[in-house]
């Protein structure tokens, strides 16, 4: 596949992003005219003194716009973390959840929501905090297993992540099957597949800070990540502090993924598919790959969420849509003879 100029994609994304936000805010169970949406946004942003209908203003500003912005932040965040993890382990199957974070977060959320935690913990935690704690606990175990003296073994890191993912998935399965409340069970299963439903403005600050900080830090590490793709010995010979970079990438991936999963649940495939697609289109340079992956990941999840709340009378978990849409595209990408990882 021929590599195209990143400037072409940047210009296209600068056009697609606001258009997609406008469409996603306008469409839904109660569709609104584009003129009504722009009028409501202009009024809330202080660009117009003309107030729209109160119901339309509520739908646009309080219900749909926070959800759309969260989709962009989460999709972009998962994509850049996926880029970082693929550089860290030099494995095309790497994605944000490869170290067991999503399974740990799912186990923590399930234990909390279904009432399996001690009363003292249940009173002090919320569901997002329980999910975040479960993910971090899993990562600590994976890190301790992978650490050998002052070095981190990438092979042990992957194997420990797979093992802890299986263990935490078993914990989640046990507590869900043991739950006597079918309504709570359905709510947990819906959350485990990812959902942006009911997003409020107050929920945007943590994903916004986590994703923005991750993008800035990873852009600063773009050259060391480029070197890591050639192997640790080659990176050492180029003066890259490999062990320090690996630790930074692991901690950053843990914090960002834990923050995102605690808010929206485990939305799969975004952090796997988008980095591969952008790498095939613009090359492996992380200075180009990271910002474009962020933008495309945000757009991908935005449109997937729009499909999840529009295709059927009842809302689908967005993780179902990302898998249905993303996996066929990913398989077609892998079938191209010109595609290579790294």
Phi, psi and omega per residue, in radians:
X1 nan 2.191 -3.115
X2 -1.161 2.463 3.114
X3 -1.437 2.312 -3.088
X4 -1.882 2.782 -3.099
X5 -1.128 2.299 3.078
X6 -1.036 -0.463 3.140
X7 -1.095 -0.617 3.097
X8 -1.077 -0.803 3.138
X9 -1.181 -0.660 3.141
X10 -1.088 -0.788 3.127
X11 -1.130 -0.708 3.115
X12 -1.113 -0.713 -3.127
X13 -1.203 -0.634 3.098
X14 -1.103 -0.474 3.069
X15 -1.484 -0.734 -3.052
X16 -1.240 -0.625 -3.029
X17 -1.077 -0.948 3.121
X18 -1.139 -0.609 3.097
X19 -1.110 -0.724 -3.137
X20 -1.169 -0.694 3.086
X21 -1.062 -0.780 3.141
X22 -1.073 -0.782 -3.136
X23 -1.145 -0.774 -3.098
X24 -1.140 -0.600 3.100
X25 -1.275 -0.588 -3.071
X26 -1.341 -0.619 -3.026
X27 -1.628 2.641 3.122
X28 2.801 -2.843 3.127
X29 -1.066 -0.534 3.062
X30 -2.124 1.675 -3.076
X31 -1.289 2.528 -3.141
X32 -2.108 2.660 3.058
X33 -1.233 2.555 3.139
X34 -1.043 -0.608 3.119
X35 -1.103 -0.683 3.111
X36 -1.134 -0.714 -3.140
X37 -1.118 -0.846 -3.130
X38 -1.129 -0.602 3.103
X39 -1.154 -0.749 3.131
X40 -1.137 -0.761 3.133
X41 -1.132 -0.742 3.137
X42 -1.111 -0.668 3.131
X43 -1.154 -0.794 -3.108
X44 -1.214 -0.511 3.140
X45 -1.526 0.018 3.109
X46 1.354 0.325 -3.131
X47 -1.630 -0.163 -3.141
X48 -2.579 2.533 3.117
X49 -1.642 -0.069 -3.118
X50 -1.487 2.021 -3.123
X51 -1.503 2.322 3.079
X52 -1.393 -3.087 3.065
X53 -1.003 2.443 -3.047
X54 -1.090 -0.695 3.128
X55 -1.140 -0.758 3.109
X56 -1.090 -0.694 3.125
X57 -1.105 -0.695 3.113
X58 -1.126 -0.775 -3.124
X59 -1.122 -0.801 -3.068
X60 -1.203 -0.889 -2.946
X61 -1.505 -0.672 -3.037
X62 -1.655 -0.487 -3.046
X63 -1.810 -0.869 -2.966
X64 -1.655 -0.713 -3.078
X65 -1.120 -0.752 3.063
X66 -1.049 -0.653 3.137
X67 -1.152 -0.735 3.138
X68 -1.131 -0.783 3.140
X69 -1.137 -0.666 3.099
X70 -1.130 -0.671 3.102
X71 -1.060 -0.739 3.126
X72 -1.135 -0.769 -3.132
X73 -1.135 -0.783 -3.100
X74 -1.214 -0.803 3.116
X75 -1.071 -0.756 3.102
X76 -1.154 -0.727 3.139
X77 -1.116 -0.800 3.113
X78 -1.099 -0.621 -3.120
X79 -1.179 -0.804 -3.113
X80 -1.222 -0.569 3.061
X81 -1.191 -0.649 3.059
X82 -1.062 -0.729 3.073
X83 -1.027 -0.795 -3.112
X84 -1.127 -0.737 -3.120
X85 -1.196 -0.620 3.100
X86 -1.183 -0.592 3.060
X87 -1.244 -0.648 -3.097
X88 -1.149 -0.867 -3.033
X89 -1.712 -0.097 3.124
X90 0.903 0.829 -3.091
X91 -2.351 2.201 -3.110
X92 -1.159 -0.256 3.120
X93 -1.562 -0.041 -3.099
X94 -1.198 2.495 3.110
X95 -2.719 3.028 -3.010
X96 -1.008 -0.435 -3.047
X97 -1.711 0.167 -2.991
X98 -1.171 -0.408 -3.132
X99 -1.622 0.220 3.060
X100 1.556 0.162 -3.078
X101 -1.110 -0.767 -3.094
X102 -1.179 -0.688 3.123
X103 -1.150 -0.705 3.096
X104 -1.146 -0.736 3.111
X105 -1.127 -0.712 3.124
X106 -1.118 -0.696 3.108
X107 -1.132 -0.764 3.123
X108 -1.093 -0.763 3.123
X109 -1.136 -0.720 -3.137
X110 -1.140 -0.778 3.122
X111 -1.054 -0.693 -3.132
X112 -1.246 -0.903 -2.988
X113 -1.206 -0.584 -3.111
X114 -1.581 0.078 2.991
X115 1.407 0.520 -3.121
X116 -1.734 0.009 3.094
X117 -1.568 2.680 3.059
X118 -1.009 2.587 -3.088
X119 -0.952 -0.646 -3.122
X120 -1.088 -0.746 3.110
X121 -1.228 -0.676 -3.121
X122 -1.092 -0.574 -3.127
X123 -1.346 -0.474 -3.077
X124 -1.659 -0.316 -3.100
X125 -1.801 2.781 2.898
X126 -2.017 3.010 -3.126
X127 -1.082 -0.784 3.072
X128 -1.050 -0.707 3.128
X129 -1.164 -0.677 3.105
X130 -1.123 -0.702 3.094
X131 -1.138 -0.768 3.140
X132 -1.093 -0.743 3.140
X133 -1.138 -0.697 3.108
X134 -1.102 -0.722 3.112
X135 -1.143 -0.757 -3.135
X136 -1.189 -0.654 3.095
X137 -1.070 -0.748 3.101
X138 -1.069 -0.765 -3.113
X139 -1.150 -0.653 3.116
X140 -1.047 -0.774 3.119
X141 -1.090 -0.787 3.137
X142 -1.069 -0.750 -3.129
X143 -1.116 -0.779 -3.120
X144 -1.127 -0.636 3.114
X145 -1.211 -0.682 -3.060
X146 -1.368 -0.313 -3.069
X147 -1.381 2.268 3.065
X148 -2.236 1.907 -3.029
X149 0.983 -2.050 -3.115
X150 -1.811 0.176 -3.077
X151 -2.043 2.694 3.059
X152 -1.883 2.158 3.097
X153 -1.493 2.094 3.141
X154 -1.122 -0.685 3.133
X155 -1.086 -0.794 3.104
X156 -1.139 -0.638 3.126
X157 -1.033 -0.808 3.139
X158 -1.149 -0.797 -3.101
X159 -1.156 -0.722 3.101
X160 -1.134 -0.656 3.096
X161 -1.102 -0.753 3.106
X162 -1.098 -0.767 -3.111
X163 -1.131 -0.771 -3.130
X164 -1.218 -0.565 3.063
X165 -1.079 -0.757 3.124
X166 -1.138 -0.723 -3.135
X167 -1.122 -0.831 -3.116
X168 -1.210 -0.565 3.041
X169 -1.129 -0.624 3.078
X170 -1.165 -0.698 3.087
X171 -1.072 -0.788 3.112
X172 -1.058 -0.780 3.134
X173 -1.097 -0.703 -3.125
X174 -1.102 -0.848 -3.066
X175 -1.237 -0.533 3.112
X176 -1.246 -0.697 3.099
X177 -1.233 -0.499 -3.130
X178 -1.466 -0.169 -3.097
X179 -1.250 2.295 3.129
X180 -1.490 -0.130 -3.042
X181 -1.826 1.855 -3.102
X182 -1.167 -0.515 3.131
X183 -1.180 -0.765 3.083
X184 -1.147 -0.652 3.127
X185 -1.071 -0.771 3.128
X186 -1.119 -0.703 3.130
X187 -1.108 -0.714 3.135
X188 -1.171 -0.767 3.133
X189 -1.087 -0.664 3.085
X190 -1.106 -0.743 3.139
X191 -1.165 -0.660 -3.112
X192 -1.084 -0.480 3.118
X193 -1.584 -0.002 3.078
X194 1.607 2.306 3.116
X195 -2.702 2.412 3.061
X196 -1.853 0.164 -3.081
X197 -1.131 2.430 3.071
X198 1.314 0.370 -3.128
X199 -1.126 2.344 3.093
X200 -2.039 2.800 -3.139
X201 -1.018 -0.589 -3.098
X202 -1.181 -0.262 -3.124
X203 -1.583 -0.060 -3.046
X204 -1.491 -0.367 -2.987
X205 -1.154 -0.755 -3.084
X206 -1.190 -0.856 3.053
X207 -1.071 -0.614 3.138
X208 -1.123 -0.814 3.130
X209 -1.157 -0.784 -3.105
X210 -1.090 -0.822 -3.097
X211 -1.209 -0.755 3.125
X212 -1.094 -0.779 3.122
X213 -1.115 -0.714 -3.141
X214 -1.088 -0.759 -3.127
X215 -1.108 -0.749 -3.135
X216 -1.157 -0.782 -3.128
X217 -1.130 -0.765 -3.121
X218 -1.173 -0.610 3.043
X219 -1.098 -0.628 3.068
X220 -1.182 -0.432 3.130
X221 -1.769 0.309 -3.044
X222 -1.050 -0.798 -3.111
X223 -1.186 -0.788 3.037
X224 -1.019 -0.632 3.105
X225 -1.190 -0.631 3.034
X226 -1.043 -0.744 -3.126
X227 -1.175 -0.627 -3.135
X228 -1.087 -0.522 3.134
X229 -1.115 -0.382 3.116
X230 -1.514 -0.091 -3.122
X231 1.954 2.693 -3.073
X232 -1.146 -0.688 -3.136
X233 -1.122 -0.748 3.112
X234 -1.123 -0.704 3.120
X235 -1.120 -0.715 3.079
X236 -1.018 -0.778 -3.102
X237 -1.134 -0.394 3.103
X238 -1.577 0.076 3.098
X239 1.514 0.269 -3.136
X240 -1.443 2.238 3.050
X241 -1.306 1.472 -2.923
X242 -1.033 -0.848 -3.070
X243 -1.114 -0.673 3.107
X244 -1.149 -0.746 3.133
X245 -1.106 -0.727 3.133
X246 -1.073 -0.743 3.134
X247 -1.131 -0.730 3.125
X248 -1.083 -0.769 -3.123
X249 -1.123 -0.693 3.142
X250 -1.166 -0.825 -3.140
X251 -1.093 -0.764 -3.139
X252 -1.102 -0.785 3.116
X253 -1.074 -0.696 -3.130
X254 -1.129 -0.826 -3.088
X255 -1.158 -0.790 -3.093
X256 -1.190 -0.853 -3.127
X257 -1.099 -0.734 3.107
X258 -1.070 -0.723 3.125
X259 -1.124 -0.742 -3.101
X260 -1.237 -0.778 -3.124
X261 -1.131 -0.621 -3.122
X262 -1.140 -0.408 -3.112
X263 -1.618 -0.758 -2.986
X264 -2.058 -0.083 -3.055
X265 1.541 -3.026 -3.050
X266 -1.606 1.713 3.097
X267 -1.657 1.965 -3.007
X268 -1.552 2.865 2.953
X269 1.364 -0.372 -3.107
X270 -1.100 -0.849 -3.106
X271 -1.285 -0.141 3.069
X272 -1.696 -0.801 -2.997
X273 -1.335 -0.824 -3.023
X274 -1.083 -0.828 3.111
X275 -1.020 -0.688 3.112
X276 -1.115 -0.788 -3.115
X277 -1.086 -0.770 -3.111
X278 -1.264 -0.586 3.088
X279 -1.127 -0.648 3.115
X280 -1.216 -0.479 -3.057
X281 -1.588 -0.681 -3.025
X282 -2.109 0.033 3.117
X283 1.683 -3.034 -2.979
X284 -1.768 -0.051 3.133
X285 -1.114 2.100 -3.049
X286 -1.228 -0.382 3.093
X287 -1.136 -0.550 3.051
X288 -1.570 -0.688 -2.992
X289 -1.153 -0.704 -3.043
X290 -1.135 -0.955 -3.116
X291 -1.141 -0.637 3.128
X292 -1.215 -0.642 3.080
X293 -1.129 -0.682 3.093
X294 -1.041 -0.848 -3.095
X295 -1.154 -0.784 -3.121
X296 -1.202 -0.678 3.083
X297 -1.078 -0.712 3.085
X298 -1.108 -0.757 3.109
X299 -1.134 -0.722 -3.126
X300 -1.057 -0.836 -3.119
X301 -1.238 -0.569 3.085
X302 -1.040 -0.851 -3.133
X303 -1.242 -0.577 3.077
X304 -1.139 -0.703 3.111
X305 -1.184 -0.656 3.080
X306 -1.076 -0.723 3.083
X307 -1.147 -0.675 -3.109
X308 -1.104 -0.565 -3.110
X309 -1.752 0.055 -3.085
X310 -2.134 -0.416 -3.018
X311 -1.192 -0.718 -3.080
X312 -2.105 2.956 3.092
X313 -1.147 -0.583 3.086
X314 -1.799 2.572 -3.076
X315 -1.303 2.375 3.088
X316 -1.580 2.637 2.924
X317 -1.085 2.362 -3.040
X318 -1.167 -0.439 3.096
X319 -1.100 -0.518 3.083
X320 -1.151 -0.735 -3.111
X321 -1.223 -0.710 3.136
X322 -1.089 -0.620 3.104
X323 -1.248 -0.789 -3.108
X324 -1.109 -0.658 -3.107
X325 -1.499 -0.687 -2.989
X326 -1.414 -0.674 -3.044
X327 -1.111 -0.819 3.096
X328 -1.014 -0.708 3.103
X329 -1.100 -0.738 -3.135
X330 -1.094 -0.731 3.130
X331 -1.139 -0.680 3.087
X332 -1.146 -0.650 3.095
X333 -1.080 -0.774 -3.125
X334 -1.163 -0.459 -3.135
X335 -1.301 -0.271 -3.139
X336 -1.230 2.250 -3.052
X337 -1.135 -0.411 -3.086
X338 -1.497 -0.111 -3.057
X339 -1.382 2.306 3.074
X340 -2.413 2.612 3.051
X341 -1.691 2.150 3.136
X342 1.536 nan nan
